Amino acid sequence: MPEAQDKRASFSSQAPAPSRSISRLGVSSWLVVCITCLGAFAGQVDASIVQLGLPDLEQAFDALLDQVSWVAVGYSLAFAAVLPVYARLAEIAGRKLMYLLGFALFGLFSALCGLAPNLPWLIAFRVLQGMSGALLGANSIVILVAATDPAQRGRAMGLFASAQAIGVSTGPALGGLLLSNLSWHWIFWVTVPFAALGAALGWVTVPVSTRLSKEAAFDWWGALLLIPALSALMTMLTELNAWGPLSPALLICATSALVLLAGFVWWESRAPTPLVDLGLFQSRAFTGGTVATLLSYAMLYGMFFTMSFALVRGYHDAPLSAGLRLAIIPVALGLVAPFSGSLSAKWPRLVTKGSMGLCAAAAAGLSQTLTGSPSSEPAMMMLLALFGVGLGLFIAPNNSATLAAAPAEHAGQAGGLLNLMRAFGTATGVATASTLLAWRLELASDVHGRTIGVSEQALLSATSDVMILLIAIAAATALAASFEDQGRPRIQRA
């Protein structure tokens, strides 16, 4: 054990120390907060900007809908799959080098995405970009908390959340501007300067990790089971329509996902230092909250994906116009979110059910409103705003209640699981929306897996069917979030 600790201390000490001149200014902690906010902003811009670019990528590469959806799914899936791995490695070996490496690799693979000569290369670079983004996601909150005093922490976390909200809101509008005036390559290149700036500033300001985990063992078996399990599950969801529900490839994916997930649960319940502490799920409140997190982000990005094609193909919007309309959702979400906590504290059940009711009502209204005519546009934008308001009322209180349901000593694990569920929910929303949209388009027009060459009415009719799916997800989200905790969770392992 002493030898392992020496190795970990040696690895951590290789990270560059903060600049003394900056430390003397007395604002180094807030510079660290700004750097974490920069990473959060760039990551959310990337997640939302790509959704609007998918119609352009479908046309540029003459690709099927299930293929082009992997540009979004591959990033989120890679992020979710390796996030617990990176979080545990950071506890063992230190955070600064991993965080700086995350910025550098994120910028590198963003640049390579814009240089991709074909769709397979683009998807491969997006997967690598997602893995790089997970290096940032696994370390940002912990670095922020370590750099700030308890009295400053609430304000710092608020700034971090604001940076995320601004990033999500900026992505669609910025993407529309770039696609209207330049090309799809720029929706990837736009985040490169932020990554370079984050790496440079982080080098001289982020402190070196000093508190490393006392336990140096790493759960390799857990990692080897979790990553292919999530990959098989997401492949099954994405390729359901393209391969067919009874195709050998899909059945292999389904069987592999089931076996690997079962093996993961079995192993994690026995591992001495598990990658994911399954004891947290003994709390109904925590379990329900994490499931609700996954479903709410599936709703958000399912809506982003579907409405991108509805606006560009069904309404023939210019990219900038489509981006500004899509931005209505995160802007409404961000405006309502600051008040959601106090409202939820007074009327928790009403806010939980009412917020999902608003989302379901908005999706139901869109299923009837999307006609393609100019007269339907004001109602469409109001319904997009209503959808954003519903999610804004729900997400922050659900996150707080979920973290509160976890014991204080497991707050880090609980936060990591929430991040994993957000990323996996994003991938799930895009995958299921893509599969359903492609299936309904094929039934309506005999065009297999494409939105190009499909009539506006067929596309908007298929979009309305996806809205029905979002209504079902809203109902499931409300049900998951309504679980009441029956006592403090007891963290046990077999």
C-alpha positions in Angstrom: 0.0 0.0 0.0 2.8 2.6 0.8 4.4 1.8 -2.6 1.0 2.4 -4.4 0.5 5.6 -2.5 4.0 6.8 -3.5 3.3 6.0 -7.2 0.0 8.0 -7.0 1.7 10.9 -5.2 4.4 10.9 -7.9 1.9 10.9 -10.7 -0.1 13.8 -9.1 3.1 15.8 -8.5 3.9 15.7 -12.2 1.0 18.2 -12.7 2.2 21.8 -13.0 1.8 23.9 -9.8 -0.3 27.0 -10.1 1.5 30.2 -11.0 2.8 32.1 -8.0 2.1 35.5 -9.5 -1.6 34.5 -10.1 -1.8 33.1 -6.5 -0.6 36.4 -5.1 -3.5 38.3 -6.7 -5.9 36.6 -4.3 -8.4 35.7 -7.0 -7.0 32.3 -8.0 -10.1 30.4 -6.7 -12.4 32.5 -8.9 -10.1 31.9 -11.8 -10.5 28.2 -11.2 -14.3 28.6 -11.1 -14.1 30.5 -14.4 -12.1 27.7 -16.0 -14.6 25.1 -14.9 -17.4 27.3 -16.2 -15.6 27.6 -19.5 -15.5 23.8 -19.8 -19.1 23.5 -18.9 -20.1 26.1 -21.5 -18.1 24.5 -24.3 -19.5 21.1 -23.5 -23.1 22.2 -23.6 -22.6 24.3 -26.7 -21.2 21.2 -28.4 -24.1 19.0 -27.2 -26.8 21.3 -28.5 -25.1 22.8 -31.6 -24.7 19.3 -33.2 -28.5 18.6 -33.1 -29.2 21.4 -35.5 -26.4 20.3 -37.8 -27.7 16.8 -38.3 -30.0 17.6 -41.3 -27.0 19.2 -43.0 -24.8 16.2 -42.2 -27.5 13.8 -43.6 -27.4 15.7 -46.9 -23.6 16.3 -47.0 -22.8 12.6 -46.5 -25.9 11.2 -48.2 -26.5 9.2 -45.1 -29.4 7.3 -43.5 -31.1 8.7 -40.5 -29.8 6.0 -38.1 -26.3 6.5 -39.4 -26.2 10.3 -39.0 -27.8 10.1 -35.5 -24.6 8.4 -34.4 -22.9 11.8 -34.6 -24.9 12.8 -31.6 -25.4 9.4 -30.0 -21.7 8.4 -30.2 -20.5 11.5 -28.3 -23.1 11.1 -25.4 -22.6 7.3 -25.2 -18.8 7.6 -25.0 -19.1 10.3 -22.4 -21.5 8.2 -20.2 -19.6 4.9 -20.7 -16.2 6.2 -19.5 -17.3 8.8 -16.9 -17.3 6.5 -13.9 -13.9 5.1 -15.0 -12.3 8.6 -15.2 -13.9 9.6 -11.9 -12.4 6.7 -10.1 -9.0 7.1 -11.8 -9.0 10.8 -10.7 -9.6 9.8 -7.1 -6.6 7.5 -7.3 -4.0 9.5 -9.3 -5.1 13.2 -9.1 -7.3 15.5 -11.1 -5.3 18.3 -12.6 -3.4 16.4 -15.3 -6.6 14.6 -16.3 -8.5 17.8 -16.5 -5.9 19.6 -18.6 -5.7 16.6 -20.8 -9.5 16.7 -21.2 -9.3 20.2 -22.5 -6.5 19.5 -24.9 -8.0 16.3 -26.3 -11.5 17.9 -26.6 -10.0 20.6 -28.7 -8.0 18.2 -30.8 -10.9 15.9 -31.6 -13.2 18.9 -32.2 -10.8 20.1 -34.9 -10.6 16.6 -36.4 -14.4 16.3 -36.5 -14.4 19.4 -38.7 -11.8 17.8 -40.9 -13.5 14.4 -41.2 -13.5 13.2 -44.9 -16.6 11.0 -44.4 -19.3 10.0 -41.9 -17.5 6.9 -40.3 -14.5 9.1 -39.5 -16.7 11.8 -38.1 -18.5 9.3 -35.9 -15.1 7.9 -34.7 -13.8 11.4 -33.9 -17.1 12.2 -32.1 -16.6 9.1 -29.9 -13.1 10.2 -29.0 -14.4 13.7 -28.4 -17.0 12.3 -26.0 -14.3 10.4 -24.1 -12.3 13.6 -23.9 -15.4 15.5 -22.6 -15.8 12.9 -19.9 -12.3 13.9 -18.6 -13.8 17.3 -18.0 -17.1 16.1 -16.6 -15.5 13.7 -14.2 -13.3 16.4 -12.6 -14.9 19.9 -13.0 -17.3 19.9 -10.0 -14.7 18.4 -7.6 -12.0 20.9 -8.7 -14.5 23.8 -8.3 -15.5 22.6 -4.8 -11.9 22.1 -3.7 -10.9 25.6 -4.9 -13.7 27.5 -3.1 -14.5 28.2 0.5 -17.8 26.9 1.9 -19.1 30.4 2.0 -18.4 30.9 -1.7 -19.4 27.5 -2.9 -23.1 28.2 -3.5 -22.3 31.2 -5.6 -19.6 29.2 -7.5 -22.1 26.3 -8.2 -24.6 28.9 -9.4 -22.2 30.3 -11.9 -21.3 26.8 -13.1 -25.0 26.0 -13.6 -25.5 29.3 -15.4 -22.6 28.5 -17.7 -24.2 25.2 -18.6 -27.6 26.9 -19.3 -26.0 29.6 -21.4 -24.1 27.0 -23.4 -27.3 25.0 -24.1 -29.1 28.2 -25.1 -26.3 29.5 -27.3 -25.7 26.2 -29.2 -28.8 26.2 -31.5 -28.5 29.9 -32.4 -24.8 29.8 -32.9 -25.1 26.6 -35.0 -27.7 28.3 -37.2 -25.5 31.3 -37.7 -22.5 29.1 -38.7 -24.5 26.8 -41.0 -26.2 29.8 -42.7 -22.9 31.6 -43.4 -20.2 29.0 -43.5 -20.5 25.2 -43.4 -21.1 22.2 -41.1 -17.4 22.0 -40.4 -17.6 25.1 -38.2 -20.1 23.6 -35.7 -17.2 21.5 -34.5 -14.4 24.0 -35.0 -16.2 26.7 -32.9 -15.3 25.0 -29.6 -11.6 24.6 -30.3 -10.6 28.1 -29.0 -12.5 27.5 -25.7 -10.7 24.2 -25.2 -7.3 25.8 -25.9 -8.0 28.7 -23.6 -9.2 26.3 -20.8 -6.0 24.2 -21.1 -3.7 27.2 -21.0 -5.5 28.9 -18.1 -5.9 25.6 -16.2 -2.1 25.0 -16.5 -1.3 28.1 -14.4 -4.3 28.3 -12.1 -5.8 24.9 -11.2 -4.2 23.5 -8.0 -2.6 20.1 -7.8 -4.6 17.4 -6.2 -3.5 16.7 -2.6 -6.2 14.5 -1.2 -6.0 11.2 -3.0 -8.1 8.1 -2.3 -6.6 5.9 0.4 -7.7 2.9 -1.6 -5.6 2.5 -4.8 -7.4 -0.5 -6.3 -9.2 0.1 -9.5 -12.3 -2.0 -10.6 -11.1 -3.1 -14.0 -13.8 -5.8 -14.3 -16.5 -3.3 -13.6 -15.2 -1.0 -16.4 -14.8 -3.9 -18.8 -18.5 -4.9 -18.2 -20.1 -1.4 -18.1 -18.6 0.1 -21.3 -19.7 -2.7 -23.8 -23.0 -3.1 -22.0 -24.0 0.5 -22.6 -22.7 0.4 -26.1 -24.7 -2.7 -27.0 -27.8 -1.2 -25.4 -27.5 2.0 -27.4 -26.7 0.2 -30.6 -29.9 -1.8 -30.2 -32.0 1.4 -29.7 -30.4 3.3 -32.6 -30.5 0.5 -35.2 -33.9 -1.0 -34.3 -35.6 0.3 -37.4 -32.6 -0.1 -39.7 -31.9 -3.8 -38.7 -35.4 -4.9 -37.8 -36.6 -6.2 -34.4 -35.9 -9.8 -35.2 -32.6 -9.4 -37.1 -29.7 -11.5 -35.8 -27.6 -8.4 -35.3 -30.2 -6.8 -33.1 -30.8 -9.9 -31.1 -27.1 -10.3 -30.5 -27.0 -6.7 -29.2 -30.0 -7.2 -27.0 -28.6 -10.4 -25.5 -25.2 -8.9 -25.0 -26.6 -5.9 -23.3 -28.7 -8.0 -20.9 -25.9 -10.4 -20.1 -23.2 -7.7 -19.6 -25.5 -5.5 -17.4 -26.5 -8.5 -15.3 -22.8 -9.4 -15.0 -22.0 -5.8 -14.1 -24.6 -5.7 -11.3 -23.4 -9.1 -10.0 -19.8 -8.0 -9.9 -20.3 -4.5 -8.5 -22.3 -5.9 -5.5 -19.2 -8.0 -4.6 -16.3 -5.8 -5.6 -14.3 -4.4 -2.7 -13.9 -1.0 -4.5 -16.8 -0.9 -7.0 -16.9 1.5 -9.9 -20.5 2.2 -9.0 -21.8 1.8 -5.5 -25.1 0.0 -6.1 -26.0 0.4 -2.4 -27.2 3.9 -3.3 -30.1 2.4 -5.2 -31.5 1.0 -2.0 -33.1 4.4 -1.6 -36.3 4.6 -3.6 -35.9 8.4 -3.8 -32.4 8.1 -5.2 -33.4 5.4 -7.7 -36.5 7.3 -8.8 -34.6 10.5 -9.1 -31.8 9.0 -11.3 -34.3 7.4 -13.6 -36.2 10.7 -13.8 -32.9 12.5 -14.7 -32.3 10.0 -17.6 -35.9 10.4 -18.9 -36.0 14.2 -18.6 -32.8 14.6 -20.7 -34.1 12.0 -23.1 -37.1 14.2 -23.5 -35.0 17.4 -24.0 -32.7 15.9 -26.7 -35.4 13.9 -28.3 -37.2 17.2 -28.8 -34.1 18.9 -30.1 -33.4 16.1 -32.6 -37.0 15.8 -33.9 -37.6 19.5 -34.2 -34.4 20.1 -36.0 -35.6 18.0 -38.9 -39.2 19.4 -38.6 -38.0 23.0 -38.9 -35.4 22.4 -41.7 -37.3 19.8 -43.8 -40.9 20.4 -42.9 -41.0 24.2 -42.6 -37.9 24.8 -44.8 -36.4 27.2 -42.3 -33.0 28.6 -42.9 -30.5 27.2 -40.4 -30.3 30.5 -38.5 -34.1 30.7 -38.2 -34.4 27.1 -37.1 -31.6 27.6 -34.5 -33.3 30.7 -33.0 -36.6 28.7 -32.7 -34.8 25.7 -31.1 -33.1 28.1 -28.7 -36.6 29.0 -27.3 -36.5 25.7 -25.3 -33.3 26.2 -23.3 -33.9 30.0 -22.9 -37.3 29.2 -21.3 -35.7 26.5 -19.2 -33.0 28.8 -18.0 -35.4 31.7 -17.1 -37.6 29.4 -15.0 -34.9 27.2 -13.3 -33.8 29.8 -10.7 -37.3 29.9 -9.2 -38.0 26.2 -9.4 -36.2 25.3 -6.1 -38.4 27.6 -4.0 -41.6 26.5 -5.8 -40.7 22.9 -5.3 -40.0 23.5 -1.6 -43.5 24.8 -1.1 -45.4 22.4 -3.4 -43.2 19.5 -4.2 -45.8 17.1 -5.6 -47.5 19.9 -7.6 -44.3 21.0 -9.2 -43.2 17.5 -10.0 -46.5 16.5 -11.7 -47.3 19.9 -13.0 -43.9 20.4 -14.7 -44.3 17.1 -16.6 -47.9 17.9 -17.3 -46.7 21.1 -19.0 -44.1 19.1 -21.1 -46.8 16.5 -22.0 -49.3 19.3 -22.9 -46.6 21.0 -25.1 -45.8 17.8 -26.9 -49.5 17.1 -27.4 -50.0 20.6 -28.8 -47.1 20.2 -31.2 -48.5 16.9 -32.5 -51.5 18.8 -33.6 -49.9 22.1 -34.6 -47.0 21.1 -36.9 -48.8 21.6 -40.2 -46.0 23.4 -42.1 -48.1 26.5 -42.7 -46.8 29.9 -41.6 -50.0 30.4 -39.5 -48.9 27.5 -37.2 -45.6 29.1 -36.4 -46.6 31.4 -33.5 -48.4 28.5 -31.7 -45.4 26.2 -32.4 -43.0 28.7 -30.7 -45.3 29.1 -27.7 -45.5 25.4 -27.3 -41.7 25.1 -27.5 -41.5 27.7 -24.7 -44.0 25.8 -22.6 -41.9 22.6 -23.0 -38.8 24.5 -21.8 -40.8 25.9 -18.8 -41.8 22.4 -17.8 -38.3 21.1 -17.9 -37.0 24.2 -16.1 -39.4 23.6 -13.3 -38.4 20.0 -13.0 -34.7 19.4 -13.6 -33.1 21.4 -10.7 -35.5 20.3 -7.9 -35.2 16.7 -9.1 -31.3 16.9 -9.0 -31.4 18.4 -5.5 -33.8 15.8 -4.2 -31.9 13.0 -5.7 -28.6 14.1 -4.2 -30.2 14.8 -0.9 -31.5 11.1 -0.8 -27.9 9.9 -0.9 -25.8 9.8 2.3 -23.3 12.7 2.6 -20.3 10.4 2.5 -21.5 9.1 -0.9 -22.2 12.6 -2.4 -19.4 12.2 -5.0 -20.7 8.9 -6.2 -24.2 10.2 -6.4 -23.2 13.3 -8.4 -21.2 11.1 -10.8 -24.2 8.8 -11.3 -26.4 11.9 -12.1 -23.8 13.0 -14.7 -23.8 9.5 -16.2 -27.7 9.5 -16.4 -27.7 12.9 -18.0 -25.3 11.8 -20.7 -27.0 8.4 -21.2 -30.4 10.1 -21.3 -29.2 12.4 -24.1 -28.0 9.5 -26.1 -31.3 7.6 -25.4 -33.4 10.5 -26.5 -31.7 10.9 -29.8 -31.6 7.2 -30.5 -35.3 6.5 -29.8 -36.4 9.7 -31.6 -34.3 8.7 -34.6 -35.6 5.2 -34.7 -39.3 6.2 -34.4 -38.9 9.0 -37.0 -37.3 6.7 -39.5 -39.9 4.0 -39.0 -42.9 6.3 -39.4 -41.3 8.0 -42.5 -40.8 4.6 -44.1 -44.4 3.6 -43.5 -45.7 6.9 -44.8 -43.5 7.4 -47.9 -41.6 4.1 -48.6 -38.4 6.1 -48.3 -36.0 4.0 -46.1 -34.3 5.8 -43.3 -34.1 9.3 -44.8 -35.7 12.6 -44.5 -34.4 13.8 -47.9 -36.9 13.3 -50.7 -39.8 12.9 -48.2 -42.9 15.2 -48.5 -43.3 17.9 -45.9 -46.6 16.4 -44.7 -45.1 12.9 -44.3 -42.2 14.4 -42.3 -44.4 16.5 -40.0 -46.8 13.5 -39.5 -43.9 11.4 -38.4 -42.7 14.2 -36.1 -46.2 14.2 -34.5 -45.8 10.5 -33.8 -42.5 11.3 -32.0 -44.4 13.8 -29.9 -46.6 11.0 -28.7 -43.5 9.2 -27.5 -42.4 12.3 -25.6 -45.7 12.4 -23.9 -45.2 8.9 -22.7 -41.7 9.7 -21.5 -43.1 12.7 -19.6 -45.6 10.5 -17.8 -42.8 8.0 -16.9 -40.6 10.8 -15.6 -43.4 12.1 -13.3 -43.9 8.5 -12.0 -40.2 7.9 -11.4 -39.8 11.2 -9.6 -42.8 10.6 -7.3 -41.2 7.7 -5.5 -41.0 8.5 -1.8 -38.0 7.5 0.2 -38.8 5.0 2.9 -35.9 5.8 5.2 -32.3 6.6 4.8 -30.5 4.3 2.4 -28.3 1.7 4.0 -25.1 1.3 2.0 -24.3 -2.4 2.0 -22.5 -4.8 -0.2 -22.8 -8.5 -0.4 
